[in-house]
Amino acid sequence: MRQSELDSPGAAPDAAGASGWQERVALPPQPKSVRDTGLDLSMLVELVSKVIFLAGKSHLSMLAARLRLPVNVLHEVLVFMLAEQMAEVARRGDADIDVAYQLTTLGRQRAGEALARNRYLGPAPVTLAAYRDMVLRQSLRRRPAIGAADIAAAFADISVPVGVRKLIGAAMYAGRSLLLYGPPGSGKSTLARRLGRLLQDVVALPHAVAVGEHIIEVYDPLQHLAPNPAQAAQLLPRHGEERRSVDARWLLCQRPVLQLGAELSAPMLALRLDAASGYYQAPAHFKANNGMLIIDDLGRQRVAAFDLLNRWIGPLDQGEDSLSLEGGQQFSVPFDTLMVFVTSADPASLFDPAFLRRLGYRVALGALGELEYRTLFRQQCLAARLVYDEAVLRHLIEQLHRPSARPLLACYPRELIGRILDFAGFAGEEPRLTLAALEHAWHSLFAGEGAPAGTAPPEAPAAPVCEAGQARAAGCHAPFAAEVIV
């Protein structure tokens, strides 16, 4: 489906909401023969040879577990290797499956040559056609539309203005790309991460994809999270025979939510051939298929913003991405990725009109209203187990923010309360929300930026103040378990 179709508000599926929804993932059936795998026999022979070469005598069941292939497929491969004098039976037990194999001299020579070309030793890949079919079957467009209840649940414990919620809700409902922009500290990055909570269902993902004789590793254990136990119990086949009937080359994971920041560079937008391993790593937007890709701090990457955005104009418009292998061979994969761009820069300085048209929604974030700021401060006190004091909050707004003209940004409550906890912990004292503690936290936060008008620096405690403030930058995490807009 083209992105232009996805960007049509009327194209969103008619559903009451996405909360609690999970369709049973239809994993492909287990292959019963080499032909059913879709892979060339030569690739399977190389995979089996490399495993035996490194492991030594290998039992059939071990090969099945390592390569995620059924015994009957491996038996077909090994029969060929026996006939070609590449392998021999090392031990045979009473049962037909109780067989161990080892390589012959010829087999070790061939396996060494294969390892020199490609050191991939993971589960057998799936074909590109099978991958394309799966991505399209479990597309974001096939899940129920996100509704007001889903947005309310995702943002239940953070302060997000009603107008912003409506804009984000409309974008997520329609499955359109999103731009969040505003000054640092206005809540863009955390708001973007929170959007991932709206994609809580499970999808099937292959460990790797084969394109001709080349292997592209797709699964990333740091990015692709396993389903929670309840989801796994609901989705996985319940009985042993049924479990063995599905293709084990696929695994279940939560819809991916990947985030890239200033570390993003031009090579990360393409397939990357690892010279040492001989196989490819999929780029981030490939790994994010059927999920979300957040580009944080847009404009600070090691690639020009124009080049970065121009790279994705075609995929956003067509719903397909073109990738190139070494040597120039090109192929296409689905681009079923919800893009979320986050920037502190003026959008007009980064986006040309053509790209702005392809962005579904642009959401400006700035200072909170006083009521929202007060609510957020109280939430942070509760999360930090600090006794809330209305007089202290009033002092923060009327005597610190207003005279200094510092906006009521969403990052300040967490940072100030976090520093109160830090200083109290260092001094071995019980943290308390007092005027003195707040003033101390405020001045340490803005050390070197000039004291706010109408206030005097507080008397410093025994703990070093400026050094602590400088050692922990304004973006440091507070030592309590609460996620808020930062």
C-alpha positions in Angstrom: 0.0 0.0 0.0 1.3 3.4 -0.9 2.0 5.9 1.8 -0.3 8.4 0.0 -3.1 5.9 0.7 -1.9 5.5 4.3 -1.9 9.3 4.7 -5.6 9.5 3.8 -7.6 10.0 7.0 -10.4 8.0 5.5 -8.1 5.0 5.0 -7.9 4.1 8.7 -9.7 0.9 9.6 -13.0 1.2 11.3 -12.5 0.0 14.9 -13.4 1.0 18.4 -9.8 1.1 19.6 -6.6 -0.9 19.9 -6.5 -1.5 23.6 -6.1 -5.1 24.6 -6.3 -6.3 21.0 -4.1 -9.0 19.6 -4.8 -11.2 16.6 -3.3 -14.6 16.7 -0.1 -14.4 14.6 -0.3 -16.9 11.8 3.2 -18.4 11.7 4.1 -20.2 8.5 3.8 -24.0 8.5 6.9 -26.1 9.1 8.7 -26.9 5.9 8.6 -30.6 5.2 11.4 -30.7 2.6 14.3 -28.6 1.2 12.0 -27.3 -1.4 9.5 -26.0 1.2 12.2 -23.9 2.8 12.5 -21.9 -0.4 16.2 -22.0 -0.1 18.8 -23.4 -2.4 20.2 -26.8 -1.3 23.7 -25.3 -1.6 22.9 -22.7 1.0 21.6 -25.3 3.4 24.6 -27.5 2.8 26.9 -24.6 3.7 25.0 -23.8 6.9 25.1 -27.4 8.0 28.7 -27.8 7.1 29.8 -24.7 9.0 28.0 -25.8 12.2 29.5 -29.3 12.1 32.9 -27.8 11.3 32.9 -25.7 14.4 31.0 -28.0 16.7 32.7 -31.3 15.7 30.5 -34.4 15.8 27.0 -33.1 15.7 23.7 -34.8 16.6 20.8 -34.4 14.3 18.7 -32.8 17.1 21.4 -30.3 17.8 21.5 -29.3 14.2 17.7 -28.9 14.2 17.8 -26.6 17.3 20.7 -24.5 16.0 19.4 -24.0 12.5 15.6 -24.0 13.4 14.9 -26.6 10.7 13.0 -29.8 11.1 14.8 -33.1 11.2 13.3 -34.3 7.9 14.7 -31.2 6.0 18.2 -31.8 7.6 18.0 -35.4 6.8 17.5 -34.6 3.2 20.5 -32.2 3.3 22.8 -34.8 5.1 21.8 -37.5 2.6 23.1 -35.3 -0.1 26.3 -34.6 1.9 26.8 -38.3 2.5 26.5 -39.0 -1.2 28.9 -36.2 -2.0 31.4 -37.6 0.6 31.3 -34.3 2.5 30.0 -36.0 5.7 29.8 -39.4 7.4 27.9 -41.0 10.2 29.9 -40.7 13.4 27.4 -42.6 15.6 24.1 -44.3 15.1 21.7 -45.1 18.0 18.6 -47.3 18.2 16.2 -44.6 17.0 16.1 -43.2 13.5 16.7 -39.7 14.8 19.6 -40.8 17.1 22.3 -40.1 14.6 25.5 -38.0 14.8 27.5 -36.7 11.9 31.0 -35.5 11.2 32.7 -34.0 8.2 35.1 -35.8 5.9 38.3 -34.2 4.8 36.5 -32.9 1.7 33.7 -31.6 3.9 36.1 -29.7 6.2 37.7 -28.2 3.2 34.4 -27.0 1.8 33.2 -25.8 5.2 36.4 -23.8 5.6 35.9 -22.2 2.2 32.2 -21.4 3.2 33.3 -19.8 6.5 35.8 -17.7 4.7 33.0 -16.3 2.5 30.3 -16.0 5.2 30.5 -16.7 8.9 26.7 -16.6 9.5 25.9 -19.5 11.9 22.4 -18.5 13.1 19.0 -20.0 12.2 18.4 -20.6 8.6 17.1 -17.6 6.8 13.7 -17.2 5.1 13.2 -16.1 1.6 12.6 -12.5 0.6 9.2 -13.4 -0.8 8.2 -15.0 2.5 9.4 -11.9 4.4 7.5 -9.5 2.1 4.3 -11.6 2.5 4.6 -11.6 6.3 5.2 -7.8 6.6 2.1 -7.1 4.4 -0.1 -9.6 6.3 0.7 -8.0 9.7 0.9 -4.4 8.5 0.2 -1.5 10.8 -2.8 -0.9 8.6 -4.4 -4.2 9.5 -4.5 -3.6 13.2 -7.5 -1.8 14.8 -7.3 1.9 14.7 -6.0 3.8 17.8 -8.7 5.7 19.6 -9.2 8.2 22.4 -9.1 5.5 25.1 -5.7 4.3 23.9 -4.2 7.8 23.9 -5.6 8.4 27.4 -4.1 5.2 28.7 -0.7 5.8 27.1 -0.5 9.4 28.6 -2.3 8.7 31.9 0.6 9.6 34.2 2.1 12.5 32.2 0.9 16.0 31.5 0.1 16.5 27.8 -2.1 19.4 26.7 -5.5 18.3 25.3 -4.8 19.9 22.0 -1.6 17.9 21.6 -3.3 14.7 22.5 -5.9 15.3 19.8 -3.3 15.9 17.2 -1.2 12.9 18.1 -4.3 10.8 18.4 -5.4 11.8 14.9 -2.0 11.0 13.5 -1.8 7.6 15.1 -5.4 6.8 14.2 -4.6 7.4 10.5 -1.1 5.8 10.6 0.6 8.9 9.4 4.1 10.2 10.0 4.5 12.7 12.8 6.8 15.7 13.5 7.2 16.8 17.1 9.1 20.1 17.4 9.7 22.7 20.1 12.4 24.0 22.5 14.7 21.6 24.5 12.9 20.3 27.5 9.4 20.7 26.1 8.8 16.9 26.2 9.3 15.9 22.6 11.5 12.8 23.2 9.6 11.2 26.0 6.3 11.9 24.2 7.7 10.1 21.1 8.8 7.1 23.2 5.3 7.0 24.8 3.8 6.5 21.3 5.4 3.1 21.3 3.0 2.0 24.1 0.2 2.3 21.5 1.8 -0.6 19.5 1.7 -3.4 22.1 0.6 -6.3 19.9 2.9 -9.0 18.6 4.3 -9.7 15.2 6.4 -12.5 13.5 10.0 -11.7 12.6 12.6 -13.9 10.8 16.1 -14.2 12.2 17.5 -13.5 8.7 16.4 -13.1 5.1 18.1 -14.6 2.1 18.5 -12.6 -1.1 20.0 -15.0 -3.6 23.2 -16.4 -2.0 23.4 -13.4 0.4 22.1 -13.4 4.0 20.7 -10.3 5.8 20.4 -10.5 9.6 17.2 -8.8 10.6 16.6 -9.9 14.2 18.3 -7.7 16.8 17.9 -8.8 20.4 18.5 -5.3 21.7 15.7 -3.8 19.6 13.2 -6.7 19.1 11.6 -7.4 22.4 10.0 -10.8 23.3 6.3 -10.9 24.1 5.4 -10.8 27.7 4.4 -14.2 29.1 0.7 -13.5 28.9 1.0 -12.6 25.2 3.2 -15.6 24.5 0.7 -18.0 26.2 -2.1 -16.5 24.1 -0.3 -16.6 20.8 1.9 -19.6 20.7 0.3 -23.0 19.8 -0.8 -24.7 23.0 0.0 -28.3 22.2 3.4 -29.9 21.4 2.3 -31.3 18.0 0.9 -27.9 17.0 4.0 -26.1 18.2 6.2 -28.4 16.0 4.0 -27.7 13.0 5.1 -24.0 12.6 8.3 -22.7 10.9 10.8 -22.2 13.7 12.8 -19.8 11.6 10.3 -17.1 12.7 10.0 -15.8 16.2 7.4 -13.7 17.9 8.3 -10.2 19.2 6.5 -7.0 20.1 6.0 -4.5 17.3 9.4 -2.9 17.1 9.9 0.7 18.3 13.4 1.8 17.4 14.9 5.2 18.3 18.0 6.8 16.7 19.5 10.1 17.6 22.6 12.1 16.8 24.5 8.8 16.2 22.6 8.3 13.0 25.0 8.4 10.0 24.6 7.9 6.2 26.0 4.2 6.3 23.2 3.3 8.7 20.6 4.0 6.0 21.8 1.2 3.8 22.6 -2.5 4.1 25.9 -2.9 5.9 28.2 -5.8 4.9 30.4 -6.8 7.8 33.7 -7.6 6.2 34.7 -9.9 9.1 31.5 -12.0 9.1 30.6 -11.8 5.4 26.9 -11.2 5.8 24.7 -8.1 5.9 23.0 -6.2 8.7 19.6 -4.7 7.9 19.3 -0.9 8.3 17.2 0.5 11.1 14.1 1.2 9.0 14.2 -2.4 7.8 14.3 -3.6 11.4 11.5 -1.3 12.3 9.1 -2.8 9.7 5.6 -3.3 11.1 6.4 -0.8 13.9 7.8 2.6 14.6 11.1 4.4 13.9 11.8 7.6 16.0 14.4 10.0 14.7 15.4 12.1 17.7 17.4 15.3 17.7 16.8 15.8 14.0 19.4 18.2 12.6 22.2 16.9 14.8 22.9 13.7 13.0 26.2 13.0 11.2 24.4 13.2 7.9 22.8 16.4 6.6 19.1 16.6 7.5 18.2 17.2 3.9 20.0 14.1 2.8 18.5 12.1 5.6 15.0 13.1 4.8 15.5 12.8 1.1 16.5 9.2 1.7 12.9 8.4 2.9 10.8 10.5 0.6 10.4 7.7 -1.9 9.7 4.9 0.7 7.1 7.2 2.5 5.3 7.8 -0.8 5.5 4.3 -2.2 5.5 2.0 0.8 8.5 0.3 -0.7 12.3 0.7 -0.1 15.0 -0.2 -2.5 18.3 -1.6 -1.1 21.5 -2.5 -2.8 23.9 -5.4 -2.2 27.7 -5.3 -2.8 28.1 -5.4 -6.6 25.1 -3.3 -7.3 22.3 -5.9 -7.1 19.1 -4.1 -6.0 15.9 -5.5 -4.4 12.9 -4.0 -2.7 11.3 -4.6 0.7 8.1 -3.2 2.2 8.3 0.1 4.1 5.6 -0.4 6.7 7.1 1.9 9.3 5.5 4.7 11.2 8.1 7.5 11.2 8.3 10.0 14.1 10.7 12.9 13.7 11.7 14.9 16.8 13.6 18.2 16.6 14.4 21.4 18.5 15.0 23.3 15.2 12.6 25.3 13.2 11.0 22.8 10.8 11.3 25.3 7.9 15.1 25.1 8.3 15.1 21.3 7.9 12.2 20.3 5.6 11.5 21.4 2.1 7.9 21.8 1.0 7.8 18.4 -0.7 8.7 16.5 2.5 6.4 18.6 4.7 3.5 17.5 2.5 4.4 13.9 3.2 4.4 14.5 7.0 0.9 13.8 8.2 0.9 15.9 11.3 3.2 18.6 12.8 2.9 19.1 16.5 4.4 22.1 18.2 5.4 21.6 21.9 6.3 24.4 24.2 5.9 25.5 27.8 3.1 24.0 29.8 0.3 26.0 31.2 0.5 26.7 35.0 -2.2 24.1 35.8 -0.4 21.4 33.8 2.9 22.3 35.3 1.4 22.1 38.8 -0.1 18.7 38.0 3.2 17.4 36.7 5.1 18.6 39.8 2.6 16.9 42.1 3.0 13.7 40.0 6.7 13.8 40.4 6.5 14.3 44.2 4.3 11.3 44.4 6.7 9.2 42.2 9.6 10.3 44.4 7.7 9.7 47.6 8.2 13.3 48.7 5.5 14.9 50.8 4.0 17.6 48.5 3.9 21.2 49.8 1.8 23.7 48.0 3.8 26.6 49.3 7.0 25.3 47.8 5.4 24.9 44.4 3.9 28.4 44.6 7.4 29.7 45.4 8.8 27.8 42.4 6.4 29.4 40.0 6.1 32.9 41.5 9.6 33.5 42.9 11.8 31.5 40.6 10.2 31.0 37.2 8.5 34.4 36.8 11.3 36.7 37.9 13.8 34.8 35.7 11.4 34.5 32.8 12.1 30.8 32.6 9.3 29.0 30.8 7.3 26.2 32.6 9.0 23.4 30.6 8.0 19.8 31.4 11.6 18.8 32.1 12.0 21.0 35.2 9.8 19.2 37.8 11.6 15.9 37.4 15.1 17.5 37.3 14.5 19.7 40.4 13.0 16.9 42.5 15.8 14.5 41.3 18.4 17.0 42.6 16.6 17.3 45.9 16.9 13.6 46.2 20.6 13.6 45.1 21.7 16.2 47.6 19.8 14.7 50.5 21.1 11.2 49.7 24.7 12.5 49.5 24.3 14.2 52.9 22.7 11.1 54.4 19.5 12.9 55.1 15.8 12.2 54.5 14.8 14.1 51.4 12.2 16.8 52.1 10.5 19.3 49.8 11.4 22.6 51.5 12.1 26.1 50.2 15.8 25.7 51.0 16.0 22.4 49.2 14.2 23.8 46.2 16.4 26.9 46.0 19.5 24.7 46.2 18.2 22.4 43.4 17.3 25.4 41.2 20.6 27.2 41.5 22.6 23.9 40.9 20.5 23.3 37.8 21.2 26.7 36.3 24.8 27.0 37.6 26.8 29.3 35.2 23.7 30.7 33.5 23.2 33.5 35.9 21.0 33.7 39.0 17.4 34.4 38.4 16.4 38.0 39.2 15.1 38.7 42.7 16.7 35.6 44.3 19.9 35.1 46.3 22.0 32.0 46.2 21.2 29.7 49.0 23.7 28.7 51.7 25.5 25.7 50.3 25.5 22.5 52.4 28.6 20.4 53.1 28.2 18.6 49.8 30.0 20.2 46.8 27.3 22.0 44.7 28.7 23.3 41.5 30.9 20.2 41.0 27.8 17.9 41.4 25.8 20.1 39.1 28.5 20.1 36.4 29.2 16.4 36.7 25.5 15.5 36.2 24.2 17.4 33.2 20.7 18.7 33.0 19.6 15.6 31.1 20.6 13.2 33.9 18.0 10.7 35.2 16.4 11.1 38.5 16.8 8.2 40.9 13.2 7.1 41.0 11.1 5.0 38.8 8.9 7.5 37.0 8.9 8.3 33.3 7.9 11.9 32.5 8.2 14.2 29.6 11.8 15.3 29.2 
